[in-house]
Amino acid sequence: MVIGKRTAAASISSATPRGPGLPMTDSATGPAAQPRLPLLMANRERPLSPHLQVYNWQVQMVTSILHRATGVVLVVGSLLIVWALLALAAGAGHWASFGGFARSPLGFLILFGWSWALAFHLINGIRHLVQDAGWGYKVETFIRSSWVSVIGSLVLTALIWLIAMAQGGSA
Amino acid sequence: MSTHDKLRTPLKRARGLGSAKDGTHHFIMQRITAIALVVLSIYVIGLVISLIGGDYAAVRTAVANPVHAVLLVAFLVATFWHAQLGMQAIIEDYVHTAWLAVTSQLLVIFVCVLAAIASVLAVIRIALGGA
């Protein structure tokens, strides 16, 4: 028996028409939704494990990896909270130097990015908790809730900064 | 009951800990801290926004408030606990070199624990009014 070459298999799998979307989880659609290869082809060219390069772009992929990415950003960003609290406890001088950093262009950029990461991780985290409870696995629902996470995080970030700027005059 | 269960002793099934010996503990704790953080992070965002524009004394007074101090400490503990659990899963998934995986896991644990201790202690110092 000839074992299919990787390159040949990859090119065939990328040319294979796919359904509306590959499921993020098995329970989303089940095996019935997967395109079935003809038996002959299945014997010759077995599908390799899913590879990023042969996936169609889908919003669920973005929310999935962004949840991890924003998680890492938030871990690093939370060290800023430690700095802020240590400075606040240490005295007015230390607090002023933290404030100076927070108001600098770099500080603003970090705070802005951090606030978006928090907004996204918060909204998408609630989405994950809802899914953990067993809801929201229909494909349409899954896609719609992904968009809610993406757009909702932008809206929430804008809201936070609008209120912050109204509150402080200069953020 | 699947054939899978016939391969396990009743004791093994009763313990429910699986091959990693900690069962669903990681999953459960990640969710508990996540639920806590949904509430606490919204609270902290509100607190921070309300303090924008305030001077040093105003911010210190706010953090010293018992309610704010307690919820801040809860937020900090939940944050760094959740951070460690999340980073652990990411390292387990992406870092396959044994020594690098162990080193980064240790680093994450030490940084998260130290960050939690330092920030909680800072809140306590402020709350107790020490200079």
Chai-1 contact restraints between the chains, C-beta under 6 A:
chainA,res_idxA,chainB,res_idxB,connection_type,confidence,min_distance_angstrom,max_distance_angstrom,comment,restraint_id
A,R68,B,I90,contact,1.0,0.0,6.0,A-B,restraint_1
A,G71,B,G86,contact,1.0,0.0,6.0,A-B,restraint_2
A,V75,B,A83,contact,1.0,0.0,6.0,A-B,restraint_3
A,S78,B,T79,contact,1.0,0.0,6.0,A-B,restraint_4
A,V82,B,A115,contact,1.0,0.0,6.0,A-B,restraint_5
A,V82,B,A118,contact,1.0,0.0,6.0,A-B,restraint_6
A,V82,B,S119,contact,1.0,0.0,6.0,A-B,restraint_7
A,L85,B,S119,contact,1.0,0.0,6.0,A-B,restraint_8
A,L85,B,A122,contact,1.0,0.0,6.0,A-B,restraint_9
A,L86,B,A122,contact,1.0,0.0,6.0,A-B,restraint_10
A,A89,B,A122,contact,1.0,0.0,6.0,A-B,restraint_11
A,A89,B,R125,contact,1.0,0.0,6.0,A-B,restraint_12
A,A89,B,I126,contact,1.0,0.0,6.0,A-B,restraint_13
A,A92,B,Y56,contact,1.0,0.0,6.0,A-B,restraint_14
A,W95,B,Y56,contact,1.0,0.0,6.0,A-B,restraint_15
A,G125,B,A34,contact,1.0,0.0,6.0,A-B,restraint_16
A,I163,B,I49,contact,1.0,0.0,6.0,A-B,restraint_17
A,A164,B,I49,contact,1.0,0.0,6.0,A-B,restraint_18
A,A164,B,I52,contact,1.0,0.0,6.0,A-B,restraint_19
A,Q167,B,I49,contact,1.0,0.0,6.0,A-B,restraint_20
A,Q167,B,I52,contact,1.0,0.0,6.0,A-B,restraint_21
A,G168,B,I52,contact,1.0,0.0,6.0,A-B,restraint_22
A,G168,B,G53,contact,1.0,0.0,6.0,A-B,restraint_23
